[in-house]
């Protein structure tokens, strides 16, 4: 089937900027956070381990070409309610602990990780060392 008016054929993909248009209209509360996107952990299927994102590891330690993204992330709250694990779920369904934090932070990060770095929260890294400013 051919659509003359638009010069399209069946199966053509129409590129659009829906997300950008929604953000411009102020209807989408999710904004891209490049820092969070860079920090999304990856799975090393060869050595069967979690690799935190945005880390400078020597090539002898991590072969970045073999890393794969997790299928998705989940929160596993611990008894007592003060701590939660962020679990990366691999394509075969295995759960890998990627980090531990407060339940609120875990839910916020998991939401952002699952959205590729988009978040509706004002979240940012807090340095572990005192500021010299």
Secondary structure as the mmCIF struct_conf table of DSSP 4:
data_model
#
loop_
_struct_conf.conf_type_id
_struct_conf.id
_struct_conf.beg_label_comp_id
_struct_conf.beg_label_asym_id
_struct_conf.beg_label_seq_id
_struct_conf.end_label_comp_id
_struct_conf.end_label_asym_id
_struct_conf.end_label_seq_id
STRN STRN1 UNK A 2 UNK A 3
TURN_TY1_P TURN_TY1_P1 UNK A 4 UNK A 7
STRN STRN2 UNK A 8 UNK A 9
TURN_TY1_P TURN_TY1_P2 UNK A 10 UNK A 11
HELX_LH_PP_P HELX_LH_PP_P1 UNK A 12 UNK A 15
HELX_RH_AL_P HELX_RH_AL_P1 UNK A 18 UNK A 25
TURN_TY1_P TURN_TY1_P3 UNK A 26 UNK A 26
STRN STRN3 UNK A 31 UNK A 32
HELX_RH_AL_P HELX_RH_AL_P2 UNK A 34 UNK A 38
TURN_TY1_P TURN_TY1_P4 UNK A 39 UNK A 39
STRN STRN4 UNK A 42 UNK A 44
TURN_TY1_P TURN_TY1_P5 UNK A 45 UNK A 48
STRN STRN5 UNK A 49 UNK A 51
TURN_TY1_P TURN_TY1_P6 UNK A 53 UNK A 54
TURN_TY1_P TURN_TY1_P7 UNK A 59 UNK A 61
HELX_RH_3T_P HELX_RH_3T_P1 UNK A 64 UNK A 66
STRN STRN6 UNK A 67 UNK A 69
BEND BEND1 UNK A 71 UNK A 71
STRN STRN7 UNK A 72 UNK A 77
HELX_LH_PP_P HELX_LH_PP_P2 UNK A 78 UNK A 78
TURN_TY1_P TURN_TY1_P8 UNK A 79 UNK A 80
BEND BEND2 UNK A 81 UNK A 82
STRN STRN8 UNK A 84 UNK A 89
HELX_LH_PP_P HELX_LH_PP_P3 UNK A 90 UNK A 90
TURN_TY1_P TURN_TY1_P9 UNK A 91 UNK A 92
BEND BEND3 UNK A 93 UNK A 93
STRN STRN9 UNK A 95 UNK A 101
HELX_RH_AL_P HELX_RH_AL_P3 UNK A 103 UNK A 114
TURN_TY1_P TURN_TY1_P10 UNK A 115 UNK A 116
BEND BEND4 UNK A 117 UNK A 117
STRN STRN10 UNK A 118 UNK A 119
BEND BEND5 UNK A 120 UNK A 121
BEND BEND6 UNK A 128 UNK A 129
#
